[in-house]
């Protein structure tokens, strides 16, 4: 078996490379960002059993181009991709994620996406505040604004849509704090559309990771009004309702690997906040109960069963490669 690791503009491919080497799985690195990506892929495709995707999230343009190339691999090369194309398409796209959640009637904060300035302005005038205004791409809470009034929302509206049909649009730019100094990131400015969500007061956020039949869960605690980017973790067993909610989402989407972030509100609701097919595991464990690391293994007859151990080495890529190899082996046996 041989895997093709689709290199992009991030460092994820190095984790997959290390995992393949440790597991003694043959692999080759493919620079999908190259202008010659199609020719390079044609030369080796016959030797590849499946491709590992590492979509970038630094700039919207990089992500869009990567998605376009994954589409061709999925539809024309017709080789398995891990994570699959649909989960990569949702990854770091709050527009696509909102459409997925709406289609399957999955509980989440009401999300409205506007491409018309006048329509967005009317909505903001009539809305109940506070509201949440998000960028399409971005993590760690730096692309999220909790807006308390129409006056503040109007400023974001003007930056986002500009004037004279958008010809003079500067864009809503996220802020990077460097050495305590706020710096506007011009290259990541969002233009010509707005993503607006209802605000919910939350107790914390549950992070549920699925890799094959392995599940990991912990709390992301609040820092101010936000859990994303807080760096504060609660190592406790997630409620069964949250675990089964994450499993149902992955079953509906056909997701073999996914990070499902779920808000628990102060009034007892569970609302999906994020779906991320690519997620970091900087610790060698992503779940701990009674000070013991481990995971939950799901089976139809027993449900979620606790298993003690360390399962998230090399950014969880060991477990991911094992899962992908298992998927490809089952596919080969069926054929």
MIMI-622379 format. One record per residue (C-alpha): x, y, z. Coordinates in pm, whole numbers, padded with zeros to 5 digits, always signed. Layout:
<rs>
XYZ/...
</rs>
This chain:
<rs>
+00000+00000+00000/+00123+00348-00088/-00018+00683+00022/+00018+01021-00146/+00053+01313+00097/-00082+01627-00069/+00155+01901+00048/+00014+02254+00081/+00136+02566+00257/+00136+02435+00614/+00339+02187+00823/+00078+01913+00858/+00244+01700+00593/+00545+01655+00823/+00329+01494+01091/+00177+01255+00837/+00524+01178+00702/+00650+01088+01052/+00342+00874+01115/+00386+00682+00788/+00753+00620+00868/+00677+00494+01218/+00403+00266+01087/+00621+00156+00793/+00359+00267+00541/+00501+00362+00201/+00428+00721+00098/+00525+00995-00142/+00502+01373-00099/+00313+01561-00372/+00340+01939-00399/-00021+02021-00483/+00058+02395-00463/+00290+02363-00764/+00180+02494-01104/+00269+02146-01239/+00049+01963-00988/-00173+01796-01250/+00118+01657-01456/+00297+01541-01140/-00016+01367-01016/-00078+01190-01348/+00272+01044-01343/+00231+00871-01007/-00145+00822-00966/-00138+00458-01081/+00096+00374-00792/-00113+00548-00521/-00388+00378-00320/-00518+00692-00151/-00436+01056-00085/-00396+01235+00247/-00522+01594+00232/-00364+01876+00434/-00578+02181+00344/-00429+02519+00442/-00608+02773+00657/-00375+03074+00648/-00544+03263+00362/-00883+03226+00196/-00728+03218-00152/-00495+02926-00062/-00785+02730+00082/-01010+02793-00220/-00743+02681-00468/-00668+02371-00261/-01040+02284-00259/-01054+02321-00637/-00768+02077-00680/-00917+01829-00432/-01238+01841-00636/-01050+01721-00945/-00876+01444-00751/-01207+01332-00604/-01415+01352-00922/-01168+01261-01198/-00881+01065-01044/-01143+00888-00832/-00904+00786-00556/-00996+00788-00185/-00904+01108+00000/-00851+01135+00376/-01023+01335+00517/-01281+01299+00241/-01357+01583+00002/-01683+01693+00165/-01523+01729+00509/-01228+01923+00358/-01474+02147+00174/-01646+02231+00503/-01313+02276+00683/-01233+02644+00752/-01542+02758+00562/-01813+02884+00791/-02034+02942+00487/-02018+02577+00381/-02047+02453+00737/-02362+02659+00795/-02519+02513+00479/-02435+02158+00597/-02585+02219+00943/-02898+02378+00793/-02949+02092+00545/-02943+01827+00817/-03132+02039+01076/-02844+02006+01322/-02881+02238+01625/-02656+02543+01591/-02666+02915+01640/-02881+03075+01369/-02638+03180+01094/-02721+03431+00819/-02487+03489+00527/-02531+03811+00332/-02390+03902-00009/-02609+04213-00049/-02515+04520+00154/-02872+04652+00175/-03008+04319+00298/-02736+04292+00563/-02797+04650+00677/-03172+04589+00715/-03103+04275+00919/-02860+04458+01147/-03107+04743+01207/-03379+04501+01318/-03159+04251+01504/-03142+04180+01874/-02796+04250+02018/-02537+04131+02095/-02464+03956+01764/-02168+03750+01650/-01996+03851+01324/-01746+03597+01191/-01491+03567+00915/-01526+03269+00681/-01177+03143+00764/-00980+03176+01085/-00929+02999+01417/-00861+03073+01781/-01129+03339+01816/-00931+03605+01625/-01188+03605+01343/-01489+03652+01572/-01645+03981+01685/-01916+03998+01950/-02098+04319+01857/-02312+04503+02111/-02490+04762+01894/-02601+04854+01543/-02350+05140+01542/-02058+04897+01585/-02204+04649+01337/-02245+04929+01081/-01869+04998+01091/-01798+04633+01004/-02065+04646+00731/-01898+04947+00566/-01555+04783+00573/-01693+04455+00440/-01898+04589+00149/-01728+04923+00078/-01899+05170-00152/-01972+05211-00524/-02069+04844-00567/-01771+04726-00371/-01507+04880-00596/-01356+05067-00299/-01377+04794-00039/-01097+04771+00218/-01240+04462+00385/-01284+04365+00750/-00931+04285+00868/-00861+04057+01164/-00625+04179+01435/-00301+04008+01536/-00156+04097+01876/+00223+04100+01851/+00413+04189+02169/+00093+04350+02299/+00056+04567+01989/-00262+04516+01777/-00177+04483+01407/-00437+04474+01130/-00373+04185+00889/-00443+04336+00548/-00383+04010+00360/-00670+03840+00543/-00934+04107+00491/-01286+03975+00428/-01481+04144+00152/-01825+04136-00014/-02008+03909+00231/-02098+03895+00601/-02158+03598+00833/-02385+03694+01123/-02489+03464+01407/-02721+03490+01703/-02534+03524+02032/-02573+03259+02301/-02428+03284+02649/-02233+02964+02706/-02092+02778+03004/-01815+02618+02797/-01750+02438+02471/-01711+02063+02424/-01444+01947+02180/-01519+01599+02047/-01262+01440+01814/-01349+01141+01599/-01087+00927+01425/-01245+00608+01294/-01417+00445+01591/-01202+00637+01840/-01354+00938+02015/-01187+01193+02241/-01356+01468+02440/-01277+01755+02672/-01404+02098+02770/-01275+02424+02626/-01326+02671+02909/-01408+03037+02870/-01176+03333+02862/-01405+03631+02861/-01696+03549+02628/-01501+03306+02409/-01386+02945+02441/-01198+02938+02108/-00836+03031+02162/-00867+03043+02543/-00616+02760+02595/-00811+02656+02907/-00905+02288+02925/-01136+02087+03147/-01043+01717+03154/-01378+01555+03228/-01596+01290+03063/-01833+01451+02808/-02208+01390+02843/-02349+01101+02639/-02578+01346+02457/-02275+01537+02326/-02095+01218+02217/-02397+01085+02028/-02458+01428+01875/-02103+01426+01734/-02143+01069+01609/-02474+01151+01436/-02315+01448+01259/-02027+01233+01135/-02264+00955+01025/-02476+01201+00824/-02170+01360+00663/-01980+01036+00608/-01688+01179+00808/-01417+00932+00917/-01222+01205+01095/-01366+01525+01241/-01343+01774+01525/-01693+01866+01640/-01700+02169+01873/-02029+02200+02061/-02141+02489+02280/-02320+02410+02605/-02533+02716+02677/-02629+02845+03021/-02989+02737+02951/-02886+02377+02881/-02878+02365+02499/-02611+02194+02288/-02527+02388+01970/-02262+02303+01711/-02004+02579+01679/-01734+02433+01451/-01664+02133+01228/-01292+02094+01153/-01160+01799+00951/-00805+01904+01041/-00725+01963+01405/-00420+01995+01623/-00325+01749+01896/-00026+01913+02055/-00046+01685+02356/+00000+01309+02318/-00348+01270+02466/-00672+01453+02390/-00883+01304+02667/-00824+01249+03036/-01056+01107+03301/-00952+01085+03667/-00602+01199+03563/-00569+00904+03324/-00532+00959+02947/-00739+00751+02708/-01013+00739+02450/-01367+00616+02394/-01413+00334+02142/-01758+00309+01985/-01931-00013+01890/-02298-00072+01801/-02353-00326+02079/-02163-00154+02363/-02177+00216+02276/-01886+00431+02397/-01636+00227+02600/-01344+00384+02788/-00993+00261+02706/-00694+00390+02896/-00377+00479+02706/-00196+00740+02495/-00341+00759+02142/-00266+01105+02002/+00105+01102+01930/+00239+01298+01630/-00063+01532+01617/-00297+01230+01616/-00155+01141+01273/-00053+00790+01383/-00416+00709+01453/-00530+00886+01136/-00290+00691+00910/-00393+00366+01079/-00758+00455+01016/-00696+00542+00649/-00500+00221+00589/-00787+00025+00744/-01037+00201+00514/-00825+00130+00205/-00774-00234+00306/-01149-00288+00342/-01207-00122+00004/-00943-00346-00158/-01099-00660-00009/-01445-00564-00141/-01303-00517-00490/
</rs>
